[in-house]
Amino acid sequence: MRAAADPRDRGARRWGSLALGALLAAALLWWHKPISEAIWPDTRIQQLQSDAARALQAGELSRSDGRGARELYEAALALDPDRGDTRDGLLQVGEVALARAEAQIEAGRLDDARASLQLARELAMPRAAIDEIATRLERTRDSAVDVERLVRRADAARAAGRLDGDGDAALPLYQKALGLRPNDVGALEGREDALSDLLQRASQAGEAGDLLAAATMVERASELDPGHIDLPRVVSLLAGRVDQRLQKADADLRRGRLERALEGYDMVAAIQPGNEAAARGRLRVANAHASLSQRHAADFRIREAQQELGAAAAIAPDAPAVIEANEHLAQTRLLQARLESGLPPVQRKKRVRELLKAAAAAEARGDLLSPPGDSAYDKLRTARAIAADDPDVIAMTRRLRPAAHACFVTALRRNQLATAGGCLDAYAVLEGEENSVQASRRQLALRWIAVGDERVGAGDLQMARRALGMARSLDPSAEGLEAFSRRLERASLPPR
């Protein structure tokens, strides 16, 4: 039988249980506050940081209702001032505010830029960066006043119909404003409207036949805004009018209205410098003048022949037909001089004096070797054909000789071969067939060979044959002449 429990033992166990319970209760009371602070505030901070990051991503840097990135990060920082990641978040907000201020200045949104800069300043961004952007903001604000003033002046000029042409016209003023602030909405819209007005005028000018004015306006519009919505339509309209003007010039040429034809071709060439049809048309006009010159020369109508040759040479001095007409007129003058040499001595001497007087007048004007027929050289050559041994003729020959040689050298340097040939002919007559003349002939022949060789490569066999003939007439033994002749012969064979 188990002995009965001692009442004293039961009392001790009961007091021990009570003491343990009291200790547990005290421990729970002591740990309750730290646990809540270790778990609940951390969860709240993470939520605030997450919301702040989303606001920053959405560009909501600051909001009056407290839901901006700045306010959310500051709320998280208030719960735990020692959180480094929260401070990093505020730093990002400040950096974005600085970047946004720069972009807003660029876009001309100066009030928004000022607010962004103030936010960056409140977030203690670097002083140097803030001062730099603040200075830029002030400069832009000052220029904005200038831009607004320029836009108002440009708007007034556009309303008055003064679109372009001087510094106070609408387009130059809009351009000046955009130079100060490239994205200014008022200047961009005003310029677009002014260009629409300008292109409308270009359309009207094209319809009225004033193609040069239309082309100038279209070129100006394209320079300022190549992507303007009205530009393709007006460019297409102008191209159609240019084609019509070209057809009219062709019709004038067929009817023998050479001046009108040339005017048309020149207009097309001025609008479209690379227009091949206009270039061919101008050459055809020159050929027509050269043909008329030969016809007049055949009838001993020297003055008319000379006028037509001058017109042809003004258009295409190196054209084969023009060179041929010049040679034909020169031979006609010599023939006429020989006929005059049979005059009685008194009349012959009078004629020589008239020619020398005319030669001296041409020399005084600077017309030493051109224009054809009226140059000092042409008058002197006719006088030489009548009386080569006249002392005054000999004296003028010596005086003009250096000018003829200088003319040859200059024309050759500029690759003006037809002009160089004319100068060389004059020099040969005035100098005689000396060694210097022979060397110059050889030099010019080599140039003609080079030109002819290039023309063969380009498929222009007619000009190549002309070049071959010129080279042979200058120097039949010129180096490369026969090789060039064989190449031209092969190129002229029909394809197999």
Beta strands, then each sheet from edge to edge (+ up, - down):
end
